């Protein structure tokens, strides 16, 4: 019995890696072999025994894969212990048989010669522990074995460089895969643990916090609440809870709303929201109070699934109140796509002064200046005299000099109030700045005509500019 003929724990790995069905280099299989080689002290020797069996396989294609796919790659990636196994007396004897035996297929012999040249002139050359390969190379050349036509050291180093790059890429992918698997395990464990804790909460097992709602009471664990929410961490870490005994009062909030929030803090599972918009709005209000942003934005996304000109004012009121209108949210897209319609729709008059300020701040792009100006003009024309002065302040927040001529003419009115600075005064002032010569000529003409037309032209000549 030869030294390599006994069963090896690597036999199955090597058979798979050298299968005739392999159409390309399988780094997964090579990586698995490397891992097993480095895992035990006998790994290098056991692996080499399994490889030698395949080198002597009756099918040349399998023999070549054993040499090229496995033996060469294992020398490159399996370290010094594998090098020592390759430089052992047993293996060097097999190499000599392969190179000098008359039964060896020519392609297999040439591949073995290529590897011997690569090792003897490369990394094995200056290591005294690995001299057997170099000595065999010198001895066989002296005996007349032809090694000409094999890869030069320069070619070997070039191939080695490409191989190292491939190996590095493989290691990165393997590391990413390992991290992904580890994360998946942790997530599944956390999910089970969260579900178990929520079940204990419902059973009031080990709970140490009492939450009093408008229509009932809930129980929870202080550890879970403080770890899941900075709001509860503050509440339970100070004297803000009743008598500092773990009692929290939400006397204005329904129990069902608090239950949804607490369940989310325990399980991280988003709720199935019904079609009751009022319920969703109450949930948004509670999440805003408790600073639970993920659940808040989830509810907001549900509430803005269907936006229309009729629902826009109420949605904008919520967005302004809770500061939840993000740049890429559905409401922002609706505004951008329907600005002209919003400016013409009377619903914009439903917005408060604060909501109008936030509406203007929503867009800083000067290209939107024309439409925003129309929105302000529509908003202040609801008959409320108190809005005029505020509208003037709103107009000062936008770039009037960016208004195009068409919009300026559209908004320009000459019914100026002689006592109060009005929106029309601003429009006239912008027109004067933009067309001073034309406007002065018109004004002089109005003064001349005032003699004949009287009061009909008086409002023009008295406007503040």
C-alpha positions, 0 to 999 in steps of 0.5 A: 500500500502506498502512502497516499492510498488510504482514505483521506478526509479530503477525498470528497472535497478533492473529487468535487474540485477536480470533476470533469463537469467543472467548467471554470475555477470554483473559488468556493470549493478551493476556499473550503479546502483551504479552510480545512487544511488550516484547521488541523495539524494533519490537514496539509498531509491529508489534503496532499494524499487526496490530490495525489490520488487524482493526479494518478487518475486514469482520465488526463483531464482530472489529473490536470485539474488535480495539478492546476486547480488544486495542487498549484493553488494550495501551494499558493494559499495554504501556507508553510505547512503545506509547502513542507508536505510538498517538499517531503520525501514521499511526495518528491518521490511521486513527482519523480515517478510522474516526470520519468514514468513512461505511463504518464500522459504527456500533458500531465507530465508537462504540467508537473514540470511547469510546477516544479520549475515554478517552485524550484525557481520561486518561493522554494529556492531560498528556504533550506526546509524546502530544498528537496524540490530544488534538488530534484529539479537540478538532478533531473535536468542533469539526468537529461529530463527536458524542462525547456518550454516551461514557464519562466520565473517572470511569467510565473510571477505575472500569473501569481500577481493575477492569482493574488488579485483573484484570491483577494477578491474571493476573500472579500466576497467570502468575508461579505458572505460570512458577515451577511450570514452572521447578521442573519443569525443575529437578526433571527435571534433578536426577533425571537427574543423580542417576540418572547419579551412582548409575550411576557409584557402582555402577560404582565410577567416581570413588568415594572412600568405602568402606563395609564392611558385615557381608557385603560392601563398597559404594563411594560418593562423599563429595560425595553422601553429605555433601550428602545426610546430616548423619550422613555429613557428620559421619562423613566430616568428622571422624576418625570414619571409619577412619584418616580415609581415607574408610572407614566400618564398618557391621559389624553391618548387612547390605549389602542394607540399606546399599545401599537407604539409599545408593540413596535418598540418591543418587536420592531414590527410595523403595524397593519394600518387600517383605513381610519385616517383619524387613527393614523393621525393620532398615531403620528401625533403620539410618535412625534411626542415620543420621538419615534421617527421610524414609526412616524414616517411609516404612518406618514407614508400611509397617510399620503398614499392618495393626495388630492387638491382637497386633502392637500391643505390638511396634510400640509397642516400636519407636515408643518406641525410635526415637521415631517415633510422630507425633500423626497416624500410624496407630499413634496412631489405632489406640490412640485407637480401641482404648483400651478393648480395649488396657486389657483385653488381656493384651498390654499387660503385654509393654511395659517400664517405659520403654515404658509411660511413653511410652505414658502421655505419648502422650495428655495429654487428661484424657478418656483418663485413665480408660482409661489408668488401666485400662491401668496397672492391667492392666500391673501385674497380671502377677504381677511384684512389682517393678511395683507401686512403678513403677505407683504412679509411673505413676499419679502422672503422670496426673490421678487427680482426673479419673477418673470414679466408675465407674472409681474404684470399678472399680479400688478394691481394699482389699487394701492392703499395710501396708508398701508404698505401693500402687496401691490406696492411691492409689485409696483416697486419691482416694476419701477426697478425693472422698467424705470423709463417706461414706468415714469413715462406712464406716470407723467402721462397719468398726471397730465390725464388726471386733469380730465379723468380726475379720481379715476387716475388718482390712485395711480399717481399716489401709489408708493414706489 
